Amino acid sequence: MTVSAAANLVLGFDFGGTKTLVGLARVTDGELLQTARLLTRDYSGAPALVSAALAQARAWDREHPVAAIGAATVGVEREGVVALAPNLPGWSEAPLTAATLQAAFPGRSVAVANDVKAACLAEMRWGRLQGVPYGAYLNLGTGVALAFGQDGAVWQGAHGVSGEVAYLWESGQPGLAAGRAPLEERFGGPVMARLDDPAWASRVMELGWWVGQWLLLLDVERLVLGGGWAQRVMASVPAWQDAWRSYLPAVPDVRLSRWPDSAGLYGAVALAAKACR
């Protein structure tokens, strides 16, 4: 089989703080034909994890050559390294760049983007934001981040860091310059997992207050929640909306992601599908 004969196939990588997902998918509808799950804790560091993910993808590519590769990653790629990835030590040294992927899959189109922005793209293309002119995607996983989409495009910002709400701070807190992510340190998945039920419920309502501030800025029709603990949060959404009605001129619809635990992988596939054009 030649690469041109497999123009309907793409590869996707979703590198996250807890796990990495690799998938072989159809470009037309994003359907995953093969998947692999690699747990971050099983590898000695980020380079070893990336190497294992690339090995799996190359094995699939030898059997079914693909037209394009998409990678969704924590943080933001800058000048060949990944920045703003506080939950994955050593990630800035990991060999995950567009150039690395191009070398691993010569002659193919390659796209690399932030995982939450990629997930927003997938939701607009095939998921809960399909046909929604103004929408947002909030990731509630190991990390906390937001992405905004308008008419099928994801807002990037001047430096690619729009929606990095993990770094929001209150007066007096140490922040990014001190290597800290204040909001994520309060609402990140590992922190939330340690709370008992009453404390968890109270913390989720506090998060709803923050989300309300963001919605006032964005004015979206629909907010989609994704990530490892998004489904549990959905039970608190009616209470969030009741609170928002006291402050927001318009309260958006809130939906659970079409793929609560794997939106990043579908985002990577969406990046690859877009690169095929």
DAGI-V620464 format. One record per residue. N is the residue number from 1. RES is the residue in one letter. SS is DSSP state (helix for helix, strand for strand, loop for the rest). PHI is phi in whole degrees, -180 to 180 (999 if undefined). NEAR is the number of other ideal C-beta (glycine too) atoms within 8 Angstrom. Layout:
# DAGI-V620464
n=(N/N)
res=(RES/RES)
ss=(SS/SS)
phi=(PHI/PHI)
near=(NEAR/NEAR)
This chain:
# DAGI-V620464
n=(1/2/3/4/5/6/7/8/9/10/11/12/13/14/15/16/17/18/19/20/21/22/23/24/25/26/27/28/29/30/31/32/33/34/35/36/37/38/39/40/41/42/43/44/45/46/47/48/49/50/51/52/53/54/55/56/57/58/59/60/61/62/63/64/65/66/67/68/69/70/71/72/73/74/75/76/77/78/79/80/81/82/83/84/85/86/87/88/89/90/91/92/93/94/95/96/97/98/99/100/101/102/103/104/105/106/107/108/109/110/111/112/113/114/115/116/117/118/119/120/121/122/123/124/125/126/127/128/129/130/131/132/133/134/135/136/137/138/139/140/141/142/143/144/145/146/147/148/149/150/151/152/153/154/155/156/157/158/159/160/161/162/163/164/165/166/167/168/169/170/171/172/173/174/175/176/177/178/179/180/181/182/183/184/185/186/187/188/189/190/191/192/193/194/195/196/197/198/199/200/201/202/203/204/205/206/207/208/209/210/211/212/213/214/215/216/217/218/219/220/221/222/223/224/225/226/227/228/229/230/231/232/233/234/235/236/237/238/239/240/241/242/243/244/245/246/247/248/249/250/251/252/253/254/255/256/257/258/259/260/261/262/263/264/265/266/267/268/269/270/271/272/273/274/275/276/277)
res=(M/T/V/S/A/A/A/N/L/V/L/G/F/D/F/G/G/T/K/T/L/V/G/L/A/R/V/T/D/G/E/L/L/Q/T/A/R/L/L/T/R/D/Y/S/G/A/P/A/L/V/S/A/A/L/A/Q/A/R/A/W/D/R/E/H/P/V/A/A/I/G/A/A/T/V/G/V/E/R/E/G/V/V/A/L/A/P/N/L/P/G/W/S/E/A/P/L/T/A/A/T/L/Q/A/A/F/P/G/R/S/V/A/V/A/N/D/V/K/A/A/C/L/A/E/M/R/W/G/R/L/Q/G/V/P/Y/G/A/Y/L/N/L/G/T/G/V/A/L/A/F/G/Q/D/G/A/V/W/Q/G/A/H/G/V/S/G/E/V/A/Y/L/W/E/S/G/Q/P/G/L/A/A/G/R/A/P/L/E/E/R/F/G/G/P/V/M/A/R/L/D/D/P/A/W/A/S/R/V/M/E/L/G/W/W/V/G/Q/W/L/L/L/L/D/V/E/R/L/V/L/G/G/G/W/A/Q/R/V/M/A/S/V/P/A/W/Q/D/A/W/R/S/Y/L/P/A/V/P/D/V/R/L/S/R/W/P/D/S/A/G/L/Y/G/A/V/A/L/A/A/K/A/C/R)
ss=(loop/loop/loop/helix/helix/helix/loop/loop/strand/strand/strand/strand/strand/strand/strand/loop/loop/loop/strand/strand/strand/strand/strand/strand/strand/strand/loop/loop/loop/loop/loop/strand/strand/strand/strand/strand/strand/strand/strand/helix/helix/helix/loop/loop/loop/helix/helix/helix/helix/helix/helix/helix/helix/helix/helix/helix/helix/helix/helix/helix/helix/helix/helix/loop/loop/loop/loop/strand/strand/strand/strand/strand/strand/loop/loop/strand/strand/strand/loop/loop/strand/strand/strand/loop/loop/loop/loop/loop/loop/loop/helix/helix/helix/loop/loop/loop/loop/helix/helix/helix/helix/helix/helix/helix/loop/loop/loop/loop/strand/strand/strand/strand/strand/strand/helix/helix/helix/helix/helix/helix/helix/helix/helix/helix/helix/helix/loop/loop/loop/loop/loop/loop/loop/strand/strand/strand/strand/strand/strand/strand/loop/loop/loop/strand/strand/strand/strand/strand/strand/strand/loop/loop/strand/strand/loop/loop/loop/loop/loop/loop/loop/loop/loop/loop/helix/helix/helix/loop/loop/loop/loop/loop/loop/loop/loop/helix/helix/helix/loop/loop/loop/helix/helix/helix/helix/helix/helix/loop/helix/helix/helix/helix/helix/loop/loop/loop/helix/helix/helix/helix/helix/helix/helix/helix/helix/helix/helix/helix/helix/helix/helix/helix/helix/helix/helix/helix/helix/helix/loop/loop/loop/strand/strand/strand/strand/strand/loop/loop/loop/helix/helix/helix/helix/helix/helix/helix/helix/helix/helix/helix/helix/helix/helix/helix/loop/loop/loop/loop/loop/loop/loop/loop/strand/strand/strand/strand/loop/loop/loop/loop/loop/loop/helix/helix/helix/helix/helix/helix/helix/helix/helix/helix/helix/helix/helix/loop/loop)
phi=(999/-93/-60/-63/-72/-108/-63/-92/-117/-139/-111/-131/-123/-123/-97/-122/-71/-106/-147/-122/-113/-125/-143/-105/-141/-81/-74/-69/-127/75/-65/-82/-99/-144/-139/-140/-122/-119/-85/-56/-65/-83/-123/-71/180/-60/-60/-66/-64/-63/-61/-67/-65/-66/-63/-63/-65/-66/-63/-64/-65/-64/-85/-135/-53/-108/-91/-157/-131/-122/-130/-108/-132/-59/76/-137/-77/-137/50/85/-131/-103/-108/59/-129/-67/-88/-132/-55/85/-66/-66/-96/-70/-80/-118/-141/-59/-66/-64/-66/-64/-69/-74/-131/-60/83/-105/-74/-133/-140/-126/-151/-57/-65/-73/-66/-64/-62/-62/-61/-65/-63/-72/-82/-133/-114/-76/-104/-63/79/-99/-62/-126/-144/-139/-125/-113/-90/-122/-134/-56/-111/-125/-156/-130/-136/-120/-121/-137/51/85/-116/-97/-72/-97/89/-63/-123/75/-115/-60/82/-80/-70/-55/-94/-63/-138/-109/-52/91/-78/-69/-130/-54/-62/-97/76/-115/-129/-57/-69/-68/-68/-98/-121/-64/-53/-60/-69/-63/-67/-88/-85/-76/-58/-62/-66/-61/-62/-66/-66/-65/-66/-64/-60/-59/-64/-63/-59/-59/-62/-66/-67/-63/-73/-89/52/-100/-82/-146/-114/-108/-104/-138/110/-61/-117/-65/-61/-66/-69/-56/-65/-93/-61/-57/-69/-57/-65/-60/-67/-62/-62/-79/-132/-91/-62/-144/-100/-78/-68/-126/-128/-79/-53/-63/-132/-54/-100/-141/-62/-63/-68/-64/-64/-63/-64/-63/-61/-65/-61/-66/-69/-71/-66)
near=(5/6/10/5/7/12/9/7/14/16/17/19/17/17/16/14/10/9/8/12/15/14/15/13/14/10/13/5/5/14/6/11/8/7/9/9/7/14/8/12/4/5/11/3/10/13/10/9/14/13/9/10/14/9/8/11/15/10/8/12/11/6/5/9/10/16/13/15/17/22/16/18/15/14/12/11/12/8/3/6/9/15/9/10/12/10/9/13/5/9/14/9/8/13/7/15/11/9/7/10/13/10/7/9/14/6/4/11/9/13/13/13/13/13/16/13/13/17/18/18/15/16/19/13/11/10/14/11/13/9/3/11/6/9/17/16/17/14/16/13/14/10/14/13/12/12/16/13/18/9/5/6/6/10/10/6/8/2/5/8/8/9/12/9/11/12/12/7/8/5/4/3/8/6/10/7/5/6/5/10/12/13/13/13/8/9/11/14/13/7/10/11/7/5/9/5/6/6/8/10/9/8/12/10/12/9/10/13/9/12/11/13/8/11/15/9/6/9/8/11/8/13/14/17/15/16/14/10/11/16/7/6/12/10/5/11/10/6/9/13/10/7/12/12/8/4/7/9/3/5/7/10/6/11/9/10/16/8/11/12/6/9/18/14/17/17/20/17/16/15/17/20/13/10/12/11/3)
